[in-house]
Amino acid sequence: MPTGETQPWTVVVLTEEAFGDVDARNVAQLHAAERAEGQDVRHVVLVPADTHRNLLADVLDRLTLGELREAVEELRQRRPDPAEARADAETALRVTVEALRAQGLTVTGRTTEDDPMPAVRSALAAGPDARELVVVTRPHAVEDTFHADWASKARDAFGVPVLHVYAGTTRLG
């Protein structure tokens, strides 16, 4: 490779909901210096279609965050319709890709099944240039406490750096 050239590399981004401005800025800032130096940093966004939402975990998450009203609302909701969950995932994917492109990033993406880990494994293995995983989720008290969240699972399984950021914040999970 001639001096000064760099190989392209990929960051896999796993999110459970559509990115807002804060999330898009967070991801864009992660490798702003590398992109400013002319490195080709690409992003692959994965959004699971949550057709088997865990109601108990959602209610406990709300309660541990002091969100009593939201916990009661979770109980009133029924399990999502699979077609609706897939449509929600497609919308979240579209919004997230648009938000990242608005930050000047090169982005592709796709939705996954409920368990996104096989899709993450596939995205990381798709080429030798996949270097890291960024997981963006809401706080999940039960999963985070017992290291059963996506980021913990990925750290144990994939051998790449994993950054877990809470959606809408700069807080690390």
N, C-alpha and C positions, 0 to 999 in steps of 0.2 A: 504494500500500500504506500503511495507517495506520501512524503512528509506533509503534515497539515491536514490530511484527510482523516476523517473518523468514520467508524462504522455506525450505521443507524442502530438504535436500540428502542425497545418497547417497554412501556409501563402499562401493566394491566390494572384497571380500576374496577373494583367491585362495589356497587352501591345498591341499597335497598329502596331508594326513593330518588326522585328527580333532584338534580343539583339546583341550588340557588346560587346567587352571586358569590357568597362567601366560599362555598364549596369549590366552585370553578376557579376562583382566585387562589385558594389553597393549593389545588393541584397544579395550576399554572406556575405558581411560585416555586414549587419543588425543584424544578430544573430550568428556571429562567436563565441562570448563568450559563449553563451548557448550551441552551438554545441561542443565547447571545453570542457565544463563541462559534456558532455555525453547526453545532451538532444536530443531527437529525433524530429528535426524540418523538416517538409516536406513542399514541395512547389507544388502548383497546378497552372499551367500557362494557361491563357485563351487568345485567339487571335481571335478577330472578323473578319469575312469575310466582308469587307467593299464594299458591292454591291450597296449601295445607297449614295455614297460620296457626300457631300454638296460642290458643286463647288464654290459657292459664298463665303462660309466660308473659303475654302482653299485659294482663291485669296486674301481675306482680311487679312488672317493670313500672307501670304507672303508679302503683301504691308506694314503691320504694322511692320514687321521685316526688312524692307528696301530691300527686295529681289524682285526687279522689274522684272528682267529676269525670275525668277522662277514663278512669278505671271502670266506673259504672257504665259509661258509654261503650267501652269495649265489651262488657257483659251483654249489653243490649244487641250488639251486632252479631250477626250469624257468620258462620264460615263463608269466606268469599266464594262466589261462583267462579269456577275455573276459567271460563271465557272472559269474565270481567277482570280477573286477576291478570290474565295474559294481556288484555287491552291496557290495563294500568301499567304493566311493565313496559309495554311498547311506548306508551306516552312518556313514562319516566326516562326511557332510553333516548327518545327523540329530544326531549328537553335538555337532558344532560349533555348529549353530543353537541347540540346547538350552543349551550352555555360554554363548553370547552372550546369550541371553534371560535366563539366570540372573543376568547382570550388569546387567539392566535395559534392554538394547538392543532396538530394533525391527529384526527380522531376517527376511529371506526367503532362499531359496537354491535351487540346482539343481546337478545334476551336468553335466559337459561331456564332450566327446570327449577323446581323448588329448592333442591340442593344444588347450589352453584359450584361446589367443589370440583366435580368432574369437568365443568366448563373452564374453571380457573386452571386446572391441570392442563387441559388441552391448549388454552391460550398461552400458557407459559412454555409449553413444549413445542408450540407451532414454529418456533425458530430459535436459533441460538442467541438472538438479540433481546429476548425477554429477560429483563434484569430485576424487576421488582413488582410488588403488588401493593396497591393503595386500597384500603377498605374504608368506605365511608358509610356509617350507620348511625342511627339514633342510639342513645345509651340503652343497653339491655342489661339490667341489674343481674338477673339470674344467669344468663349466658356469660356475661363478662366476669362475674364473680367466680364461676366454676370453670372458666377458660374453655367454654363450649361455644364461644362466638366464632364467627368466620375467621377473624384475624388470628386467633389462637390456633384454630385448626390448620390454617394455611402455614403458620410458622412451624408447626410440627410436621407438616407433610411435604412442603415444596422446596425447601432449601434456598429460598430467595429472601431478601429483605422485605419485611411486611410493615407498613405504616397503617395504623388504625386511627382515623380521625372521626370525631363525632360530628354529624351533619349540622350545618349551620353555625359551626363554631370553629375555633382553632384549637380546641381541646383534643388531646390525644387519648385514645382508648387503651 
